[in-house]
Amino acid sequence: MISDKHYNREIFNKLQVLVASRDVEGLFAYLATLSNAEFRTAGYLLGEQIMPNVEKESFWIFFNKLVSWNSKAFLVTLLKSLSQRLDADLSLSDAGFLEFCHSIAHNSIDVQKTLLRLIPTQNEVAQIKHLFRLLRVDQPSDWIPYLLKNSNMPCSFLLFNSLRYVEHDRPYLIRLTNFLIKKGDGLSFNLASLVKSYFGLTEVKGTFSLNLKPYELARIELSYEAFCDAMKF
């Protein structure tokens, strides 16, 4: 059951009519009449109830218009709607998403919010790299903070390769390796062992079950499959 705090039948019905008729200006005019509490309710209803169910073309029209109008209020909740529909009827290759990326590319806060929300939805190395490039985060060294937040194989592979761009900064590598250890999950712990061995980080302390031989360390540079084999997952 939807909480009263997040639901208002009158607001819900009005929003449905405006979105169904693709009346963008009417929607903006209506939202401008609401109190702060009603506006928050409207944002919740759009993100949680209406946008997950509208047709594809309408989704991208309102997604881009609402984010452009007030990204602080709508970006995160609409990205949640997008995440729910990815690989169903929406794609990061859709023209609407490309338009969105172009519009926010110079807004570092919106780029950060988008990457943090969407990277966990991607399960292929190429998809994650594509997302970074769409948002003009072109340097692998700049991918590191986002990849560290996700414990899955594609992100681990890209993180390892990104660390090779900062291998000159030994203190930084040590801090990142210790951070991986503290994350506590098996994949991060094995990645910490790999990073320690590959970069010769003798300062990193810990007992690791993953012990890679020199030829195995050399192989992981060759392909994602070799990396997965070495990680033993």
N, C-alpha and C positions, 0 to 999 in steps of 0.2 A: 504493500500500500504506500502511495506517495505521501510524504510528509506535507502537512498544511503549509509549512515554511517554504516548500518548493512547488506548491501547486495552487493555482487559482483558476477555476473553471472559466471565468470571464476572459482572463488574459489568454489562457490556452486557446479558447475558441477564436478570439480575435487574431492571434498569431497564425493559427491554422489557415484562416481565410486569406490573410495577407500573403502568406507564403504560397498557398495554392494558386493564387492569382498572379504570382510573381510581381507583386506591388512593392518594389524596393523602397521607393520614396514614401509610400504610405506606411511601411513598416518603421522607417526612421522617424516619421512624424508621430506615430503612435508611441514608440519607445520614449520619445522626448517628453511625452505628457505624464509618464509614470513617476511615482515617488521612488526614492532610492531602494526601498524594500521591494516594491513592485518590479523595478528594473532588474534586480537580482533574481527575482522569481522568473521574469521573462527570459533572462539569460539561461537559467537552468532549463526551462521548458524548451527553448530552442535547441540547446545542446543535447539534452537527454531524451526528449520526447518527439520533437518535430524533425530536426535535421537527420537523425538516423533513418528516417522513413520516407523522405521526399525523393522524387525521381532525380536521377543523376544530374541532368542539366540544371534543375532548380537548385540542387545542392551546391554546385560550384558557383552559381550566380550569387546566392546568399552568403556562402562561405567567404568569397572574396570581397563582396560589398560590406559585410559586417566587420570583417577584420580591418578593412581600409577605414571604415567609419570610426571604430573604437576597438583597437586591437587589445588594449588592456582588459576590456570587459569580455571580449568574445574569443580571443585566439585560443586559449587553452581548452575551453569547453568545446569549441568547434573541432579542434585537433582530436579530441576524444571521440567525437562523432565520426571523423574521418578514419581513425584507427579501427573503429568497429566495422567499417565497411570495406577496408582494404582487402583485396584479393577476393571480394565478393562481387561488387559491381563498380568499385572505384579503384583507381591505380595512381601511383606516383608518376605515371607517364601521361596522365590525362592533361589536356590543354588547360583545364582549370587549375590544376596544381602547378603547372609550369608558370602560369600567370601569377599565382600566389608567390612562388619562389622569387620571381623577378621583382615583385613589389616590395618584398621585405629584405632583399639581399643586403641592403646597407643599414639595416636595423639590427645591431648585434644582439639585443635582448630578445627580439622576436625570433631570430635565427637560433639562438640557444634554446628557447622554449620549444621550437619546432623539432630540433634535433633530439632533445631529451625525450620528447613524446613519441617520435616516430622511429628512432633507431631500434627500440625493443620490438617493433612490429616486423622488422626485416630479418629474414633467416638465410640470406645468401650474401656472400662477400660482395658480389657485383652490385647488388641492390643498395647496400650500405654506402659503398663508394659513390654510386650514382647520386644518392641523397646528399652527401657532402658536397659534391660538385654542383648540383643544382642550386645549393645555397651558398655557393662560392667560398666554401671552406676548402681551399685547394691544397694547403700544405699538410702533409700527413702528421707533422709534429703538432698541428692544431687539432687533430682528431683525438689525441690522447685523452683529454679530460672526459670526453663523451664515451669513448670505448671502455674506460676504466669502470664506468657505472653499470656495465652490462656483463653478466657472466654467461656467455654462450660462445660456441666455437667460432662462428664468423667474426665476432668482435675480438675474441682472443687472438685470432690470426692477424687481423688488421692492427691490433695493438702491438703485437710483437714486431711486425714490419715497420710500424710507425716509430718504435723505439730505436730502430736502426738509424733514424734521421737525427737522433739526439744522443748517439752513443759517445760523443765527445764530452757530454755533461755527466760525469760519473756520479756526483752527489744526487743529481736528479733521478738517475736510474736506480740508485739505491733506495731513495724515498719511495719511488713507484713500486719497486719490488716488495718492500716492507708493507706497503699499502695492500698489495695483492694478498700477501700472507694474512693480514688482518681481516680481509673479507671473509675468510673462513670456509668458502665452498671448495670442493675438490678441484674444479677446473681452474680456479684462480690460484690455488696452491701449486698445482702442477705447472701452471704458467710461470709462477714465481721461480720454481726450480729451474725451468728452462731458461728464463732470463738470466738467472744467477750464473748458470753454467755457460751460456752463450757469450755473455759479456764479461765473464771472469770476475764477478762481484764477490770476492772473498769476504768482504765486510758484512754481507748478509748472513745472519745466523739462522739456523733451523735444520731440522732433520727431515729430509725429503725421501719419499718412496720412489719418486721418478728420478732415475739416474741414467742420463743419456751418454752414449759413447760418442767420441768425436765424429765418426762418420754419420751418426744420426743427427747431430747438430748441423752438419753441413747439408743434409738432405732437406731439412725443414725450410730452407730458403727456396727450394725448387717449386713447391706447389702446396696448395691447400690440403690436398690428400696426404702428402708427406707430413705436413704439420699435424693433422688429425691422428695419423698413425703414431707419431712421436709422443703425442700427448696421452695416448692410450685411453681414449674415450670413444 
